[in-house]
Amino acid sequence: MENVFWIGYSNEERHSAINKIQRIISKYGNVVDFKLFSDISLSIKIEIEELNINKLYDELSLNIGIDKFEYLNTIAKKERTVYLNVTFNKGTGNLKIEVPSVPG
């Protein structure tokens, strides 16, 4: 089974873009793993039936910039793995998570 690798780019605010990408993926497959790299990029591992890969690519390409992909000509229902790496153009590389002070 051959894996599929995609590279995407987003000009949107990171949280908004992640929510949108997650909703799109959930229509066609499942996110099985993800890794955030500060606020610069996100790597997502997707399990999806082979026949849905082209549909996922089409919908993602309407919402984020994504490198060209050679469509699969298949109607197979076997599981495939898609690795999607998304770079956030507004990222600074200096992600800070504010921790509220708790009295006590």
C-alpha positions, 0 to 999 in steps of 0.5 A: 500500500502506497502512502500519499503525501500532500503539502498545504499552505494557509493564510488564515489564522491558525485555529480557524484553519485547523478547524476547517481542515478537521471538518473537511477531513471528517467528511471523508476519513479519520485523523489518526495522529497530528503534530503541531510545530509551534504555530508554524505548521501542522502534520496530520496523518489521515486514514481514508478509503482510497475512493475518497482521496480525490474528493478530499483533495478537491475540497481541501484545495478549495480551502487551503493552498495545496501542491498538485496531486495526480488523481487516483483512478480507483473505486477501491475501498481499501484503506490508505494513509494520507500525510498532510503537512500544512504551513501557516503563513502567519506563524511566528515560530514563537508559540506562547500559551498563556497560563492563567495565574491561580490564587492559592 
